[in-house]
Amino acid sequence: MNKLELLRTFVRVSEMSSFTLAGESLGLPRSTVSEHVQSLEKLLGTRLLQRTTRKVQATQDGLALYERSKDLLSHMDEIEGLFRQDEASLAGRIRFDMPSIMARRYVMPRLPEFMARHPHLELEISSTDRRVDLLSEGFDCVVRVGAQPDQSVVARHVCDFELFNCASPAYLQRYGVPQSIEDLAQHRLVHYVGALGSRSEGFLYEAQGKVHRVAMAGSVTVNSTDGYESACLGGFGLIQAPRVGMQPFIQNGELVAVLPQFKAPSMEVSLLYARQRHLPLRVRVFMDWLTQVIIEQTH
């Protein structure tokens, strides 16, 4: 049996703390994943993973092997990449996540051209706005807007989204059109949060080199970009959203721009990937394509 494949399976189980999730990530049955780990333990003469009913944890020997194997597999991927000049021959699975509204509007319509260029690749696409653990959930990369990565994550800048303020005609007819920051006391905001139960930042605007926050009332709180957009269209309040996404609604009259002189700071769009994981060539090629598509579709 290929020892590198045994190591690759072991590393993925260690990262995801689950035989089932590791199998899904690698495209292997759970039974095969378990056999690979058992074969590696028998080969090395030591227990590498401690199995419980809830999760899988590496033993001391397992942790030592994980650190060495991770580097070894990264070097092997680099070596393979040196001699694989034809991108059409790229194969394997790529798991990524991005906000649902970006996937639907910008990426999915262009995806057939990428797959036609790389027919041997397999994509696993997740569409969420929540914070994900790249290692434990097996993501190769994720797209985030305004994300603040921790030390375990590398952020590649893609572009910046200019934000503007808008509301539906029905909302403005009911509450009036705000003309000043003081007017916001009589208005409502659709609150956006990363996780339900957390606090919204309120209405943001830049003035004299500083970012100011205005607490506002609101009857709806959402944690997804789709929900944010829908709540505004439904007349629940003001939102501060990327101009590129809202422009079609402005043009057809479904939304109206307000308080243009009070703009929130631009939001950075980034591609995130785990710092401790080497990026295979297939992932780097996909990230380059994804960056190009997002820039072309939004600028």
Legacy VTK file of the C-alpha trace (Angstrom):
# vtk DataFile Version 3.0
C-alpha trace
ASCII
DATASET POLYDATA
POINTS 299 float
0.000 0.000 0.000
1.240 3.527 -0.828
2.727 4.937 2.382
2.190 8.515 1.244
-1.527 7.855 0.868
-1.614 6.391 4.377
0.055 9.541 5.684
-2.281 11.776 3.695
-5.305 10.018 5.192
-3.867 10.210 8.704
-3.146 13.946 8.359
-6.672 14.676 7.178
-8.226 12.680 10.054
-5.995 14.565 12.511
-7.078 17.918 11.081
-10.785 17.148 10.986
-10.968 14.986 14.152
-13.335 12.653 12.332
-13.025 9.551 10.158
-16.314 10.357 8.447
-15.452 13.969 7.581
-11.957 12.988 6.478
-13.440 10.350 4.198
-15.844 12.856 2.660
-12.982 15.291 2.117
-10.768 12.664 0.467
-13.545 10.925 -1.441
-13.048 7.676 0.489
-15.471 5.468 2.436
-15.153 5.722 6.209
-14.110 2.076 6.349
-11.188 2.749 3.985
-10.066 5.722 6.079
-10.098 3.536 9.186
-8.137 0.803 7.380
-5.503 3.326 6.261
-4.983 4.564 9.817
-4.846 1.028 11.218
-2.311 0.008 8.553
-0.144 3.018 9.407
-0.336 2.262 13.137
0.639 -1.364 12.467
3.483 -0.267 10.190
4.898 2.137 12.803
4.119 -0.045 15.812
2.332 2.648 17.813
-1.146 4.053 18.371
-1.554 7.340 16.515
-5.163 8.263 17.228
-7.305 8.008 20.342
-10.854 7.162 19.304
-13.875 8.087 21.436
-17.596 8.105 20.711
-17.515 11.875 20.144
-14.272 12.625 18.309
-10.809 11.486 17.342
-7.679 12.936 18.944
-4.029 12.411 18.102
-1.816 10.730 20.703
1.624 12.153 21.535
3.152 9.934 18.830
0.338 10.979 16.510
1.020 14.680 17.071
4.712 14.189 16.326
3.910 12.258 13.148
1.328 14.853 12.088
3.863 17.702 12.204
6.438 15.768 10.181
3.918 14.304 7.727
2.342 17.688 7.029
5.697 19.073 5.885
6.527 15.933 3.907
3.227 15.989 2.013
3.640 19.689 1.266
7.047 19.024 -0.261
5.641 16.167 -2.339
2.862 18.408 -3.671
5.473 21.007 -4.604
7.562 18.401 -6.424
4.531 17.185 -8.376
3.712 20.769 -9.296
7.192 21.368 -10.689
6.686 18.772 -13.390
2.993 19.277 -14.083
3.129 22.134 -16.557
-0.157 21.351 -18.301
-2.979 22.804 -16.209
-5.486 20.741 -18.189
-4.125 17.657 -16.417
-5.040 18.967 -12.965
-7.091 16.455 -11.005
-8.504 16.042 -7.524
-11.065 17.682 -5.292
-11.356 21.324 -4.234
-13.620 22.279 -1.346
-14.404 25.985 -0.976
-16.935 28.296 0.615
-18.195 31.764 -0.289
-21.188 34.025 0.464
-24.299 32.695 -1.245
-25.071 35.941 -3.042
-21.580 36.054 -4.597
-21.790 32.419 -5.633
-25.189 32.906 -7.264
-24.468 36.170 -9.062
-20.804 36.083 -9.986
-19.186 32.660 -9.715
-21.724 29.975 -10.632
-22.557 31.533 -14.045
-18.849 31.454 -14.942
-18.048 28.057 -13.434
-18.712 26.014 -16.613
-15.790 27.713 -18.378
-13.430 26.723 -15.540
-14.642 23.126 -15.501
-14.335 22.906 -19.291
-10.701 23.949 -18.920
-10.095 21.472 -16.062
-12.422 18.506 -16.663
-10.697 16.211 -14.159
-11.286 18.463 -11.166
-14.143 17.930 -8.729
-15.557 20.896 -6.792
-17.368 20.881 -3.453
-19.122 24.239 -3.066
-20.471 25.578 0.206
-22.359 28.899 0.279
-22.499 30.542 3.707
-21.551 33.775 5.467
-20.532 32.234 8.782
-16.994 31.915 10.038
-15.584 28.486 9.201
-12.658 26.469 10.534
-10.707 25.723 7.380
-8.764 22.789 8.810
-11.449 20.978 10.797
-14.047 21.455 8.034
-11.636 20.552 5.254
-11.911 23.741 3.188
-9.090 24.502 0.782
-10.097 28.169 0.607
-12.989 30.503 1.391
-14.095 33.906 0.114
-15.041 36.438 2.759
-16.130 40.073 2.659
-14.812 42.188 5.502
-13.300 39.121 7.190
-10.676 39.600 9.892
-8.595 36.410 9.793
-6.786 35.049 12.836
-3.141 34.022 12.937
-3.887 30.550 11.545
-5.276 32.009 8.300
-3.625 33.669 5.310
-5.688 36.357 3.539
-5.142 37.132 -0.151
-6.639 40.492 -1.100
-9.026 40.304 -4.071
-10.680 43.735 -4.244
-12.636 46.278 -2.208
-16.396 46.799 -2.273
-17.646 50.377 -2.015
-20.660 50.536 0.298
-23.672 52.782 0.042
-26.936 53.294 1.895
-30.313 52.336 0.482
-33.908 51.511 1.335
-37.071 50.455 -0.456
-39.603 53.027 -1.748
-42.262 51.515 0.551
-40.043 52.021 3.600
-39.234 55.627 2.642
-42.894 56.383 2.056
-43.658 55.209 5.580
-40.693 56.715 7.460
-39.602 59.535 5.165
-36.240 60.107 3.479
-33.434 60.809 6.000
-31.492 63.993 5.266
-29.017 63.978 8.159
-27.427 61.709 10.752
-29.806 63.170 13.332
-32.753 61.916 11.266
-31.623 58.308 11.825
-33.157 58.416 15.302
-36.538 58.191 13.562
-35.512 55.365 11.242
-34.907 51.637 11.343
-31.908 49.575 10.295
-31.774 45.998 9.059
-29.130 44.598 11.400
-26.468 42.273 9.985
-24.461 40.039 12.351
-21.970 37.245 11.834
-23.785 35.054 14.346
-27.308 35.424 15.697
-27.198 36.653 19.270
-24.272 39.006 18.664
-24.593 42.776 18.426
-24.793 44.747 15.184
-22.330 47.590 14.605
-25.165 49.950 13.728
-25.007 52.587 10.998
-21.381 53.370 10.057
-19.972 56.421 8.314
-16.582 58.054 7.819
-15.955 61.682 8.755
-12.739 63.596 9.447
-10.645 60.459 9.123
-12.614 58.479 11.695
-15.332 55.830 11.563
-18.471 56.789 13.481
-21.204 54.432 14.679
-24.845 55.296 15.167
-26.988 52.865 17.154
-30.336 52.372 15.444
-33.567 50.560 16.155
-34.570 47.640 13.983
-37.071 44.807 13.929
-35.074 42.382 11.762
-31.599 40.914 12.315
-30.044 38.616 9.695
-26.820 36.644 9.352
-26.675 36.169 5.579
-26.218 38.465 2.602
-29.312 37.026 0.926
-31.381 37.769 4.023
-29.905 41.267 4.279
-30.883 42.096 0.715
-34.344 40.537 1.014
-35.129 42.374 4.249
-34.305 45.699 2.622
-36.411 44.917 -0.444
-39.214 43.934 1.919
-39.222 47.387 3.505
-37.787 46.505 6.934
-35.215 49.299 7.017
-32.011 50.846 5.717
-28.990 48.764 4.776
-25.355 49.539 3.948
-24.380 47.184 1.163
-21.893 46.879 -1.717
-22.869 49.241 -4.516
-22.105 46.623 -7.157
-24.723 44.257 -5.747
-27.446 46.834 -5.189
-27.034 48.814 -8.424
-29.517 46.684 -10.437
-32.206 47.336 -7.799
-31.455 51.063 -7.869
-31.748 51.118 -11.649
-35.104 49.334 -11.734
-36.539 51.384 -8.872
-36.796 48.614 -6.265
-34.339 50.456 -3.995
-33.435 54.113 -3.470
-30.035 55.489 -2.423
-30.083 57.661 0.728
-27.570 59.775 2.672
-24.886 59.541 -0.047
-22.688 61.979 1.888
-22.405 59.527 4.817
-20.590 56.469 3.472
-19.403 53.455 5.426
-15.785 52.305 4.938
-15.187 50.021 1.960
-15.159 46.299 2.703
-12.235 44.111 1.690
-12.899 40.945 -0.288
-10.349 38.247 0.562
-9.512 34.653 -0.247
-8.578 32.849 2.959
-6.637 29.622 3.353
-5.029 27.812 6.272
-1.506 29.016 7.037
-0.215 25.581 7.945
-1.519 23.816 4.850
0.439 23.807 1.595
-1.689 24.808 -1.378
-1.667 22.197 -4.156
-1.369 23.506 -7.695
-5.045 22.793 -8.395
-6.089 25.053 -5.504
-3.728 27.846 -6.548
-5.035 27.710 -10.126
-8.627 27.816 -8.864
-7.896 30.753 -6.557
-6.294 32.692 -9.418
-9.360 32.074 -11.585
-11.740 32.980 -8.752
-9.899 36.245 -8.143
-10.102 37.168 -11.817
-13.826 36.356 -12.019
-14.749 38.381 -8.933
-12.811 41.412 -10.181
-14.270 41.166 -13.701
-17.844 40.727 -12.464
-17.787 43.493 -9.869
-15.697 46.274 -11.431
LINES 1 300
299 0 1 2 3 4 5 6 7 8 9 10 11 12 13 14 15 16 17 18 19 20 21 22 23 24 25 26 27 28 29 30 31 32 33 34 35 36 37 38 39 40 41 42 43 44 45 46 47 48 49 50 51 52 53 54 55 56 57 58 59 60 61 62 63 64 65 66 67 68 69 70 71 72 73 74 75 76 77 78 79 80 81 82 83 84 85 86 87 88 89 90 91 92 93 94 95 96 97 98 99 100 101 102 103 104 105 106 107 108 109 110 111 112 113 114 115 116 117 118 119 120 121 122 123 124 125 126 127 128 129 130 131 132 133 134 135 136 137 138 139 140 141 142 143 144 145 146 147 148 149 150 151 152 153 154 155 156 157 158 159 160 161 162 163 164 165 166 167 168 169 170 171 172 173 174 175 176 177 178 179 180 181 182 183 184 185 186 187 188 189 190 191 192 193 194 195 196 197 198 199 200 201 202 203 204 205 206 207 208 209 210 211 212 213 214 215 216 217 218 219 220 221 222 223 224 225 226 227 228 229 230 231 232 233 234 235 236 237 238 239 240 241 242 243 244 245 246 247 248 249 250 251 252 253 254 255 256 257 258 259 260 261 262 263 264 265 266 267 268 269 270 271 272 273 274 275 276 277 278 279 280 281 282 283 284 285 286 287 288 289 290 291 292 293 294 295 296 297 298
